[in-house]
Amino acid sequence: MKLLRGYLFDNFSLKLISLASAVLLWNAIAHEPMVEVAHSVPIEFEHVPDDVKLSSPSLPEAQVWIRGPQRLVRDVRTQDLHLTIDVSSLKNNLVGEHGFPLRPSQMRAPYGVEIVQVEPAEVRVSFARR
């Protein structure tokens, strides 16, 4: 019992100051405000055969809403966000116009940042032979 009391009450003031500092630091980080920001992100196409090109007049873009702690979200740049569409499922029928649904699950974003919404919900693009 005497040994336990010694561990608990030796340098008690330092232990109390350490505990208070830890609680204040945790409180400052845990209650950081959450913010939402929109970015205009170009759409990237994966697994496009070499003999096929995108024939739409401009590269499609999507409006992406991200949410997270203010300190993380303010440092996110458009180059950190990647919206990819895998066209490998259309291997034989790639030439022509196709619609692709856009979902938050197709996005890659920095750790700690959540993808809230992607607009439009679908993008239509045309492919042609080179």
N, C-alpha and C positions, 0 to 999 in steps of 0.2 A: 504494500500500500504506500509505503514511504517512497519507493522507487517511482511509482506511477505519479505521485504528487510532485516529485522532482521534475519528471518529464513535462508535466503539464504547466507548472507554475514557474520554472526557471526561465528567466528572460521574458516574463509574461508581457511586459510593455512592448517589446519588439515583436512578439507573436501577434499581439493585438493590432499593431500598426501594419504588419504584413497582411493580415486578414482584411483590414479596412481598405488597404490599397488594392488588393485583388478584387474586392467587391466593387469598388469605384471604377476600376478599369473594365471589368466585365459589364457593368451597367452602361458605361460610355459606348462600348462596342455593340452590345446587344440591342440597344435602343436607337441605332442609327436609322434615319428615315429612309424608307423605300421610295424610289422614284421610277417613273416610266419615261422612256425616250424613244423616239422614232428615228429610224435610219433608212435611207434608200439604198438597197443592196442589189448589185447585179446578180442575175441568175447564171449559175455555171452548169454546164451539161457534161455528164460523165459518160464514158464508153461510146462516144460517137465514132463510127467507122471513118477511116481516112478518106474514103471516096465520097463522103457526104458533108455538106456544109449547111450552116444556118442561113436561110434565104430571106428571113424577115428583115425589114428595112433598118431596124435598130435593135440593139441588144435589149432583151427584156429585163426589167427591174421590178423589185417588189418593195413595198413599204413594210418594214419589220419593226414591231414594238417590242422593246426589251424592258425587263424589270429587275431591280436588284438594289443592294445598298448604294447609297449616293456616291460613296468613295470609289466603288467599282464601276458603276455605270458611267460616271463622268470621264473615265479613262478609256472607255470602249470607242474604237474608231470603226469606220465602215470597213476597213481592210481586215478587221478582226472577225467580222461576221461573214459566213459563207452559206449560201443557199444553193444546194446542188440537186440536180434532177438526173437520175440514172435512166438512160434511154436504152439500156441493154435488153429490156423486155420487148422492144420494137425492132429487133435486129433485121428482120426481113421486110418489114413494112415501114421503114423510117422515112422514106421520101414522101412528101406531102405535108398537109397541115395536121397537127396533133394538139390536143389539149392535155395539160398536165396539172393535176391538183397541187396546190402549195399548202404545206402543213408545217407547223412549228417543229415537228420531228425531223424534218429535212434540213434543219439549220444546225450549224456548228457555231457555238459562241464560247467566249471565255468562261472559265470556272466561276461559279457564283452568280452568273447572270442567267435569268430565265427568259425564254422566248414566249411572249404573251400572245402575239397575233401576227399573222402574215396576210397582207392584202396585195393583190387580189387573191381570191380563193383558188382561182385557176388562171393559168396563162396559156395562150394559144400561140404556137410558133410553127413556122414552115421550114422544112428541110428539102434540099435539092441535091442532085448528083453534081460533083465537080466536073 
